[in-house]
Amino acid sequence: MPTPSMEDHIEQIYLLIQSKGYARVSDIAEALSVLPSSVTKMVQKLDKDGYLVYEKYRGLTLTSKGEKLGERLVRRHELLEQFLRLIGVDEGRIYEDVEGIEHHLSWNSIDRIADLVQLLEEDQTILKKLETLKEQ
């Protein structure tokens, strides 16, 4: 089971590959605001654990295991952002709040939040009631 730091690295690698077609240690370090040497150590661990294939000076690629997890982690992040937005959290707080909670929820809790998001989007009357409560 990956640690929160491992998840952050996998998520960022997945996002970089999706947007640029590749992920370099320097890009990952910049995105996560950590030293490249820290990223190199983590990438080596992720390679050892089967999430990616890393060749020094040649770059890295996600394995199918890493890609599946990366996709799931990105979806979790997006879902939590969507949920907080729906319930009226100030836009300026959403990213920071998601970063603070995403690693501390079980996948079962994430699934229940997904169900709740679906309900909220289907029944706008609930959202209107939430908005009214926020204004009071």
Buried (B, 14 or more C-beta within 10 A) or exposed (E): EBEEBBBBBBBBBBBBBEEEEEBBBEBBBBBBEBEBEBBBEBBBBBBEEEBBBBEEEEEBBBBEEBBEBBBBBBEBBEBBBBBBEBBEBEEEEBEEBBEEEBBEBEEEEBEEBBEBBEEBEEEEEBBEEBEEEEEE
